[in-house]
Amino acid sequence: MADVSALIESMRERADALAELGYKVRFDLTDKNESLLLDATGGAVSLEEGTGEADAVLKLSSDTLDKLVAGRLGAMLAFSTGRLKVEGSRGVALKLASLLGDE
């Protein structure tokens, strides 16, 4: 089980790439009953614990999110195997997946 603060730090390291997203995405961590809100609407990236309105909501475990951010798991594979569920805009989720896939 990945630590939430470590997940936040890993995603903040990718802030330059994530700034291109232009949307809000909430990550609901199913194994921790916690949520992370990524706000990339204002040019700068904000990532905090908590809930809020989002263009897309991704439901996944903390380990799956850790693997996605680290590039050890592709978003399409996670989605097709049921490890990732998307609510809201799938287009936003696909854009996020492409940004996480860039190195």
N, C-alpha and C positions, 0 to 999 in steps of 0.2 A: 504494500500500500504506500503510494507516494505521499510525501508530506506537502500540505497545501502551500506553505511558505516557499518550499523548494520549487513547486510548480509556478508560483507567481514570479519568482526570480528567473526561472528558465524562460518564461514568456516575456519578461521585461528585457532580457538579453536579445530578443527578436523584435524589439519595439520598432526599429527602423523599417523592417519589412511589414510589420503589422499596421504601421501608420497608413499604408496605402489602402487598407480595407475600406475606410469611410463609413463604417456601420458599427452598431452595438451588437455584441454577441455575449450570451450568458452560457456558462458551462455549469451544468448541474451535475455535481459529483455524486453518483448514486451510492457509492460505498461509504461516503463520509457525511451525507445529508447536509452538504454545504454547497454554496454556489460562488462562482467567480464571474465578475462582470467586466468585460473588455469593452472599452469605449474608444473607438478610433474615429470619432466624428469631428473632432475639433483640430485636426492636424497633428496633435500630440496624442500619445496613447496613454490611457488610464486603465489600470487593472487593479481591481479591489475585490475583497471578499464581500459578498452580499448579493441580494436580488435586486431586480429592477427591470424596467421595460427593455426589451431587446428585439432586434430585427430577426435574429435566429437564436434558438435555444438548443444547445447540444447536450444530450444526456449520455454520460459515459462515466466509467470508473476513473479514479485518480491515476491508476497505473496506465490505463489506455491513453489518457491525456498526456501523461509523461512520455509515453512512447511516440505519440504523434508529434509533440513539440521537439523531441530529440531526433526525429526522423527514422526511428526504428520500426514504425508502423505507418502504412499509408492510410489516408482517410477513407478512400474507397473500399479498401479491404476491411477496415473497422466497421464501416457502414454495412457492407454486404454480409458480414459475419454476425451482425447484431450487437457488436460491442459499442456502436455509436448510433444514437437515434437523434433525428433532427426534427424540431418543431419550428414553424415559421418559414422564413425564406430559405429555400434550398440553394438559391443562387448565391446568397451571402455565405452560406456554409461552404459551397464549392470555391468561392473566391478565397475564403480563409484557408481552405485546404491547399490551394495553389500557393499561397503566401508562405505557409508552413513548410511546403515542399522545397522552396527555394533555399539554396545555401549561399 
